[in-house]
Amino acid sequence: MSQPLYIFDLDETLIAADSAMLWHQFLVEKGIITDSNFLAEDKRLMSLYSAGKLDMPEYLNFAMAPLAYLTKQQVDCLVDECVEKYIMPMVFPQAQQLLAQLKQDKITTVLISATVSFIVKKVAIKLGIEHAMGIDMQIEDSCYTANILGVASYRDGKVIRLQSWLAEQTEVYSDSYFYTDSINDLPLCLFSQYPHVVNPCPQLALHAQVQNWPQLIWK
């Protein structure tokens, strides 16, 4: 018997912010990022992401550079603190209600994000989402590098990653419900049976209007 599958984007979908930007603000406050121009450059790159024009390897070289001298263990401890103090307070109440209902109904949930997986996986645990995929970074000498491991969960890469995951499952999933805000996720919207757009960017809102996809306003 086949089961429904609920898939979620993270940033600006389940939370009212971008988790990577919150992480960078946290690292500035911790004194780990000391470049006074870092957050301005981060904002510039994120505006390219919003427009669907971000070069992901270039962004990751920038974003991972401050972590070059920290061990994986040190980074993971910092992520725990950041998720607790900065990211979880930004979760939309509507997202919490939906996730709680899905958990009660024993429906499988997946979080798939273009944020690095060491953040995404910790957020998924806090949200009670069973499966999580982010951009996996190669580890060398017990440190995270800026090199992507496997396929990046970004744009078409999200569909590839989800298909790989589905192929590994013993369960058969008939209908997939996908929630996102971003034009970057159009490939996964078209792949899923029931796309839902949450506070969509203007480009995605136009597609939703044409395709008659549900448009949700979460606050």
Secondary structure, DSSP 8 states (H G I E B T S, - for coil): --EEEEEE--BTTTBSS-HHHHHHHHHHHTTS---TTHHHHHHHHHHHHHTT---HHHHHHHHHGGGTTS-HHHHHHHHHHHIIIIIGGGB-HHHHHHHHHHHHTT-EEEEEEEEEHHHHHHHHHHHT-SEEEEE-EEEETTEEEEEE-SS-SSTHHHHHHHHHHHHH-SS-EEEEEEEE--GGGHHHHHHSSEEEEES--HHHHHHHHHHT--EE---
